[in-house]
Amino acid sequence: MTGVVLLGGVAGYLVWARRRRWGAELSAPLRFPLRDGTWLIAQGGGPGLNHHTPHPEQRGAIDVVGVGARGARLRSGASPDAYLIYGAKLYAPRDGDVVSAADDYADQVPGTIRYDPPCGNHVFIDTGSELVKLAHLQPGTVTVTTGDRVRVGQLLGEVGNSGDTTEPHLHLHAERDGLGLDLRFTGITGTLHRGRTLRT
């Protein structure tokens, strides 16, 4: 009986964590920044499903990886380019002004970690209503610089493995006044929780 109660409690918690919303949404939906692939949300949702939640500005963040047949993340090997998401083209999710961009941090060896700078190569876009941050890009691929005006759908760079990361992935979050916002994407309904697969 105790096991059934415990199992029910865990299941209830997971349902709550998957549906967790922070009560503030983006003023307008974003366009999902990756195309032509199958993408797994590796981090996202509430506490227990998303390691970003202790950081107020990242509480609605998601980490995205690429997956292939039967959920495989890797082609073969252990270098960054063995990961399916590595080198994926990254497009601006909203119109806005680039307030920070970096392009010269080396990729990490997967499985190792160098904590600084946390975002590695990145593009931060001020949309006028929120700050959208895309991080862990591949060195030498970032196409914009600080001060540039970008349009939704514009190529920004390619996914890499730079910064505070143990494997190639895209980190994405939006914040307003230092608080993370719930992400919404055009054409994508439902919650953005760990384990959800998106096809674009």
C-alpha positions in Angstrom: 0.0 0.0 0.0 2.8 2.4 0.9 4.4 1.7 -2.5 1.1 2.6 -4.3 0.8 5.8 -2.4 4.4 6.7 -3.1 4.0 5.9 -6.8 0.9 8.0 -6.9 2.7 10.9 -5.2 5.5 10.8 -7.7 3.1 10.6 -10.7 1.2 13.5 -9.3 4.3 15.6 -8.8 5.5 14.9 -12.4 2.1 16.0 -13.8 2.4 19.2 -11.7 6.0 19.8 -12.7 5.2 19.3 -16.4 2.3 21.8 -16.2 4.1 24.3 -14.0 3.7 27.9 -15.3 5.3 31.0 -13.7 2.3 33.2 -14.3 3.9 35.5 -16.8 4.0 34.9 -20.5 5.8 36.5 -23.4 4.0 39.5 -24.9 4.0 37.7 -28.2 4.8 34.1 -29.3 8.3 33.3 -30.5 9.1 31.4 -33.6 10.9 28.1 -32.7 14.6 28.8 -33.6 15.4 25.4 -35.0 14.1 23.9 -38.3 13.9 20.6 -40.2 14.5 18.2 -37.3 13.3 16.3 -34.3 14.1 18.1 -31.1 13.9 16.8 -27.5 13.5 19.1 -24.5 16.2 17.9 -22.2 15.5 20.5 -19.5 12.2 22.3 -19.1 9.1 22.5 -16.8 9.0 23.0 -13.1 11.4 22.0 -10.2 12.6 18.4 -10.6 12.4 18.5 -14.4 14.4 21.7 -15.0 17.7 22.5 -13.4 17.3 26.1 -14.4 14.5 26.8 -11.9 16.7 27.9 -9.0 17.8 30.9 -11.1 15.0 33.4 -11.3 15.9 34.8 -14.7 16.1 31.2 -16.2 13.1 29.6 -14.5 11.2 29.2 -17.8 14.3 28.1 -19.7 14.6 25.1 -22.0 17.6 23.1 -23.2 17.0 21.4 -26.5 18.9 18.5 -28.1 18.5 16.7 -31.5 17.2 13.2 -31.6 17.1 10.5 -34.3 15.7 7.0 -34.6 14.6 5.6 -31.2 15.6 8.8 -29.5 19.4 8.6 -30.2 21.3 11.8 -29.6 24.5 10.7 -31.3 25.5 9.6 -34.8 28.7 7.9 -33.6 31.8 8.8 -31.7 32.2 11.3 -28.8 33.3 14.6 -30.5 30.8 17.5 -30.5 29.9 16.9 -34.2 28.8 13.4 -33.3 25.7 14.9 -31.7 22.7 15.3 -34.0 22.1 18.9 -32.9 25.6 20.0 -33.4 25.8 22.5 -36.3 22.0 22.9 -36.5 21.1 26.3 -38.0 19.7 28.7 -35.4 17.3 31.4 -36.5 16.0 34.6 -34.7 12.8 33.8 -32.8 11.7 37.5 -32.8 12.6 40.9 -34.2 14.8 42.9 -32.0 18.2 44.4 -31.2 21.3 42.3 -30.4 22.5 43.5 -27.0 25.2 40.9 -26.6 26.9 38.4 -29.0 30.0 36.3 -28.7 31.6 34.0 -31.3 35.2 33.1 -30.2 34.8 30.6 -27.3 36.0 27.1 -28.1 33.7 24.1 -28.0 34.1 21.8 -25.0 34.8 18.1 -25.2 31.5 16.5 -24.4 31.4 15.2 -20.9 33.7 17.8 -19.5 32.7 21.2 -18.3 34.3 24.7 -18.1 31.9 26.9 -16.1 33.0 30.3 -17.4 31.6 32.0 -19.3 28.3 30.2 -18.7 26.7 31.1 -22.0 29.7 30.6 -24.2 29.0 31.8 -27.7 25.6 33.4 -27.7 23.1 35.9 -29.0 20.9 38.0 -26.7 18.0 39.9 -28.4 16.1 42.7 -26.8 12.6 42.5 -28.4 11.3 45.7 -26.7 9.3 43.7 -24.2 11.7 41.0 -23.1 15.2 39.8 -23.4 15.6 36.5 -25.4 18.9 34.6 -24.8 20.2 31.8 -27.0 23.4 30.1 -25.8 26.1 27.5 -26.4 26.7 28.3 -30.1 29.5 26.9 -32.2 32.5 29.1 -32.6 33.0 31.0 -35.9 29.3 30.7 -36.8 27.6 33.7 -35.1 26.4 36.0 -37.9 25.5 39.1 -35.8 27.2 41.5 -33.5 26.1 43.7 -30.7 24.0 46.6 -32.0 22.7 44.8 -35.0 18.9 44.8 -35.7 17.6 41.3 -36.5 14.4 40.1 -38.0 12.5 37.0 -37.1 13.8 34.0 -39.1 17.2 35.6 -39.7 20.2 33.2 -39.4 22.1 33.8 -36.1 24.6 30.9 -36.1 24.8 27.2 -35.4 24.3 25.1 -32.2 27.6 24.2 -30.5 29.0 23.1 -27.2 30.6 26.2 -25.8 30.2 27.5 -22.2 28.7 25.7 -19.2 27.6 22.6 -21.0 28.3 18.9 -21.0 27.0 18.1 -24.5 25.9 20.1 -27.5 22.5 21.7 -27.0 20.6 24.9 -27.4 19.8 26.9 -24.2 16.9 29.3 -24.7 15.2 31.5 -22.2 13.3 34.9 -22.1 13.3 37.3 -19.2 11.7 40.5 -18.2 13.0 42.6 -15.3 15.2 39.8 -14.2 12.5 37.1 -14.1 12.2 34.2 -16.5 9.1 34.0 -18.6 7.0 31.1 -19.8 8.0 30.4 -23.4 5.4 30.3 -26.1 6.1 29.3 -29.7 3.9 29.9 -32.8 2.3 26.6 -33.8 3.3 24.7 -30.7 0.7 24.1 -28.0 1.0 22.5 -24.6 3.8 22.7 -22.0 7.5 22.7 -22.7 8.7 20.1 -20.3 11.6 17.7 -20.1 11.0 14.7 -22.3 8.7 16.4 -24.8 9.6 15.9 -28.5 9.0 18.6 -31.1 9.2 18.2 -34.8 9.8 21.2 -37.1 
